[in-house]
Amino acid sequence: MNGADRFEAYDEHEEYGEHEEYDKDGQEQGDGGGPNSAEEPESDAEGPDNPGGPDVPGGDRRDGDGRKPDPPRIPMPRASVEDSGMPLPAAADLVDPAGPAPLVLEHRVLKSLLGAWALAACSPEEAAAVEEHLGGCGACADEARRLREAVGLLQRPQSLDLDPALRTRVLEGCLDRRPPRVPVPAWAASYDAESARLDALLQDFGDAEWHAPVRLRWFQGDEATSRRTTVAGVIAHLLAVDGLVALALGLEDPLGDLPEGTPATPAGRTEAYWETSHFPPTRSVRAPWREQTHGLVRTVSFTGQSSSASAVSYGDFELPLHDALLDRAFECWVHAEDIAEAVDYPYAPPAPRHLHRMIDLGARMLPHALAARRRAGLASPGAHRHLVPAGEPGRSLRLEIEGPAGGEWLIPLDSPGAVGSAEHEVAHVALDGVEFCKLAAGHVPPEDAAAGQLGDREAIRDVLFAAASLSRM
């Protein structure tokens, strides 16, 4: 290796001028009298000035000039006590059994340390002295408790995720200052909010998240059913079913021309869309789904569609437009939770006012679900069944929903045309609001759903299974 950066070994002969030695007469040794001169005797030879030579024990070691060498600058390693043959000290002898002496501080000093103690900023000795003092001084103990509570408020842990209610508060503040010229109907606000929340969940997804496996779950008859797809497949499913509302409003079908004979049901449209796609759904499905959600909300806002203006056909049944949008909001939330569970991300329930509307829709649909199960032979005929004319009170079950979105509903048991009546109440069921919605989505077995039951067990079982039968793909 050559060059300016090369490391050169030190050569004392080349730097001799910096290490010149002088003899007793002040003359340089380089003038013929150096240590390598022929006239100079060998320094290691035995002689009168060096008896025994340099290697003789007890001899006086000297260098070539007859001087004693300097002692070594680095001491020799010391022998370990383990190699000396001496006994090792016991471990207990190395620790002071009494420990450090406790601090003895005055009351005023201890009181001044309470703030540092609450912040865990004291030394161990000071903390021990303060804690011992708190056991005997009530005034300082009360002050320490207040300081600890204050520190807990200052160091409250906060999530990095935004508050789910932040969007609602911002919109309410904006609308209070400047009301919209074309307001969103109250019955469409739930769909608007839930589609926006789901879109916010999807916005940062990468390819791995879009292809994460998701299992759709619902009840068919009395049996739990599931269908496996991906996150992109779930959004394609929402696009296909929302298309039923778009067709009812006179908008274009987002699926285009489906094969002839495709059932006009949520499951039929979804299966047809999945099968006719050349490739499995990817992130590209998000844009048409979101554009369609905007189109639905914009259309009902501008046209001012009322609840009786039109109905949405689901193939086997129909829903009024405002109930159909509530149904779409409910499914948007349920499938958003399915997606969040697949990617291991937390997802909060809807706002209480939106959740209450969804619960109310489920409670109003229960009498028709009960009648459909009874016609299919899935519900008990009822030994105490009492048919009454339409609009008359009949046997009822009180459905109590707990939580901020809760309330009470009287469910007629024998006929969807009957009216729920407290005088004819035969059973009482209590459920949490989110639990009831998960039951209606087919995510909770009916046997495990009710938190409280009282009264006719047969009627309770029929209502819980009817709630589960509201679920679909």
Helices and strands as residue ranges (DSSP letters): G 16-19, G 81-83, G 91-94, H 107-112, H 114-118, H 124-134, H 138-154, H 166-177, H 186-202, H 207-210, E 213-220, E 223-230, H 231-248, H 266-276, G 283-285, H 286-303, E 311-313, E 318-320, H 321-342, H 352-375, E 393-402, E 407-412, E 419-432, H 433-440, G 446-448, E 452-455, H 457-469
